[in-house]
Amino acid sequence: MFRHFIVYSELDGVAFAYHFSTSDLTGQEIGKAWKRVQAHTTVRGSAYAIHVLGTDSPTFASVQDMDPYFANVKEITDLAEFFSYLEPATPTQP
């Protein structure tokens, strides 16, 4: 059994998600992943949704097979990359 920690968002009609999976069923690794998400204070929590679920495989494809909600979601395995899509663009100085 694997636990999947998914941070889901949709922007301009494109659904994407940060995906982290672990065989640790105690919740400790998921808790660490959640703390890493919370450290990104430049992005409001309303910009994404958190999902935690279990499958028999560590792959995102197993999540997509189990739940059609994630069927057309682009998997992102790097948290910084995920947040780069959500961070507001820095205005350029004149």
N, C-alpha and C positions, 0 to 999 in steps of 0.2 A: 504494500500500500504506500502511496505517495501523497503528500499534501502539496497543493499548488496555491501559491500566493499570486494573485493577479491584480494589477492596477490597471483599470480599464478607462479609456477615454475615447471620445469621438470628436474629430475636428474637420470641418469642411466636408462632412459626409464620409470620412474615412475612419473606421474603427481600428484602434491599435491598443496593445496592452503590454505592459512589463510583466514578464513571467518568471517566477522563481519556483522551483520544485525541490522537495526534500523528502527523504525517507524518515526523518525525525518526526515522530508522531506526538512528541511531548509538547510541541508548540513553541519551543525555545527558538528554533531557527526561523519560524514564521514571525515571532516577536522581534527578532533582530532585523528581519527584512522590513517590518513595519516601522521600526525606529529609523532605518535608513530613508524610508519614504518621508517620514515626518521631518527629517533634517532639511528637506528641500522647502525652506520657508518662503521662497520667492513665488511659489505656485500655491494658490488657494486650494483647500481640500475639495471645494465644490467643482473643481475642474476634472476630477476623476472619481471613480468608484472602486472600492476594494472588494474582492471576492476571494474566499478561501474554500477549496473543495478537494475531494480526494478521488484518485483513480488508481488503477493497478500499474501505471506506467509513469515515468518522469516527464514524458513528452507533452508539449502543448497540443499535439495532434490527439492525444488521448482525452484531453479536456474538450476539444472540438467534437470528437466522436461522442462523448458523453452528453454534452449540452450544446444543442444547435445554436444557442445564443452567441456562441463564440466562433461559429463556422466561418465567418468572413472577417475575422479579426486578425490583423497583422501582429505577429509575435515580435517583441523586442526583449532581448535578454540583458541589455545594459541600461541600468536605471538612469544614468546621466543622459543617455540618448533619448529615453522616454520623456524625461522632463524638458529636454531641449525643444521638443515640439510644443510644449505648453507654456514655456517661459515667454513673457512679453518681450517683444523686440525692443532693444535699447534705442531710444531716439538718437539720431546723429546730431552733433553740435554744428551750428551754422558756421 
